[in-house]
């Protein structure tokens, strides 16, 4: 399983809402325009990207940052608490 942080800067309310709804199908919102998503393989990641491309427009900026297992394990909140691990299995 691969975990990605997806963040975006989108001014159009309709597009922004559709992007958020699409990302909720793959993970959880951690900030207003930041999601953590988990995908099983490159094919599913490409499916997510294709879906986001279809929704977005030329003014939309969407970034995906992969978090390796070690990076995720070493990540924490400012108060020192560890970030919850993504589940091993996702039922979509």
Secondary structure, DSSP 4 states (H G I P E B T S, - for coil): -EEEEEEEE---HHHHHHHHHHHHTTEEEEETTEEEEEESSHHHHHHHHHHHHHH--TT-EEEEEEE-HHHHHH-B-TTSPBPPPPPS----
